[in-house]
Amino acid sequence: SFYTVLGQARAKMGERNQKICAITEAMKNGTGLQYVKKRIPSRFFDVGMAEQHAVTVAAGLARQGLIPVVAIYSTFLQRAYDQFIHDVMLQNLNVLFAIDRAGLVPGDGATHQGVYDAAF
């Protein structure tokens, strides 16, 4: 899957670059971050079901010189859109967003639709 490949690549990159860290909002297995947690646990952060907090934490880590990778489903990023703009984008911070479940996602139900992706 997309996240298996991404999770394994992030773990490998994190082993090579001490600045890379990973953030999830209670979606470790769904986003492939179980590989990061296993291989570089000191730079793996699970903030729980708090998407806004995940983005703000990423901004803070980036301000300190780290390179955060936020693995997040599109529909959940909608909840953190303000933080995405104000905490990361307007400050031109080095945060990578790995976004999945974009557009209409029929198999995942109504709560996992990324219908506002065009606005992002």
C-alpha positions as CSV (number, residue, x, y, z in Angstrom):
1,S,0.0,0.0,0.0
2,F,0.9,3.7,-0.3
3,Y,1.5,4.0,3.5
4,T,3.5,0.7,3.8
5,V,6.0,2.0,1.2
6,L,6.0,5.5,2.7
7,G,6.5,4.2,6.2
8,Q,9.4,2.0,5.3
9,A,11.0,4.8,3.3
10,R,10.6,7.3,6.1
11,A,12.2,4.9,8.6
12,K,15.1,4.4,6.3
13,M,15.5,8.1,5.6
14,G,15.2,8.8,9.4
15,E,18.0,6.4,10.1
16,R,20.2,8.4,7.6
17,N,19.1,11.9,8.6
18,Q,18.8,12.6,12.3
19,K,16.5,15.6,11.6
20,I,13.6,13.6,10.2
21,C,10.8,12.8,12.6
22,A,7.3,11.4,12.1
23,I,4.0,12.6,13.6
24,T,0.6,10.8,13.5
25,E,-2.7,11.4,15.2
26,A,-3.6,7.9,16.4
27,M,-3.1,6.4,13.0
28,K,0.2,4.7,13.4
29,N,-0.7,1.5,11.5
30,G,-3.0,3.1,9.0
31,T,-0.2,5.5,7.9
32,G,2.7,3.1,7.9
33,L,4.4,4.8,10.9
34,Q,4.7,1.5,12.8
35,Y,8.0,1.1,10.9
36,V,9.3,4.5,12.1
37,K,8.3,3.7,15.7
38,K,10.1,0.4,15.5
39,R,13.3,1.8,13.9
40,I,13.6,5.3,15.3
41,P,11.2,5.5,18.3
42,S,12.8,8.7,19.7
43,R,11.6,10.6,16.7
44,F,8.1,9.1,16.5
45,F,5.3,11.2,17.9
46,D,1.7,10.0,18.3
47,V,-0.4,12.9,19.5
48,G,-3.7,11.0,19.8
49,M,-6.8,12.0,18.0
50,A,-5.8,15.6,17.8
51,E,-5.2,16.6,14.2
52,Q,-4.8,20.3,15.0
53,H,-2.2,19.5,17.6
54,A,-0.3,17.2,15.2
55,V,0.1,20.1,12.7
56,T,1.1,22.6,15.5
57,V,3.6,20.1,16.9
58,A,5.1,19.7,13.5
59,A,5.4,23.5,13.2
60,G,7.2,23.7,16.5
61,L,9.6,20.9,15.6
62,A,10.4,22.5,12.3
63,R,11.1,25.8,14.0
64,Q,13.7,23.9,16.0
65,G,15.4,22.5,12.9
66,L,13.8,19.1,12.6
67,I,12.0,17.9,9.4
68,P,8.6,16.6,10.5
69,V,6.6,14.3,8.3
70,V,2.9,14.4,9.2
71,A,1.0,11.3,7.9
72,I,-2.6,12.2,7.7
73,Y,-5.8,11.4,5.9
74,S,-7.2,14.3,3.9
75,T,-10.5,14.3,5.7
76,F,-8.6,14.7,9.1
77,L,-6.4,17.4,7.7
78,Q,-9.6,19.4,7.1
79,R,-9.9,19.7,10.9
80,A,-6.4,21.2,11.0
81,Y,-6.7,23.5,8.1
82,D,-6.2,26.7,10.1
83,Q,-3.0,25.3,11.7
84,F,-1.9,24.1,8.2
85,I,-2.1,27.7,6.9
86,H,-1.1,29.8,9.9
87,D,1.4,27.6,11.8
88,V,3.2,26.0,8.8
89,M,2.5,27.6,5.4
90,L,2.6,31.3,6.3
91,Q,5.9,30.7,8.3
92,N,7.3,28.8,5.3
93,L,8.3,25.9,7.6
94,N,9.9,22.7,6.4
95,V,7.1,20.2,7.1
96,L,6.2,17.4,4.8
97,F,2.5,16.3,4.7
98,A,1.9,12.8,3.5
99,I,-1.8,13.0,2.6
100,D,-4.0,10.0,1.7
101,R,-7.6,9.3,1.1
102,A,-8.0,12.3,-1.3
103,G,-11.2,12.9,-3.1
104,L,-14.2,10.5,-3.0
105,V,-13.2,7.3,-1.2
106,P,-16.2,5.0,-1.5
107,G,-14.7,2.1,0.5
108,D,-14.0,4.2,3.6
109,G,-17.4,5.6,4.4
110,A,-18.7,9.1,4.9
111,T,-16.2,10.2,7.5
112,H,-13.2,9.5,5.4
113,Q,-14.0,11.5,2.3
114,G,-11.4,14.0,1.1
115,V,-13.9,16.1,-0.8
116,Y,-12.3,19.5,0.0
117,D,-8.9,18.6,-1.5
118,A,-9.3,21.0,-4.3
119,A,-9.5,23.9,-1.8
120,F,-6.3,22.7,-0.1
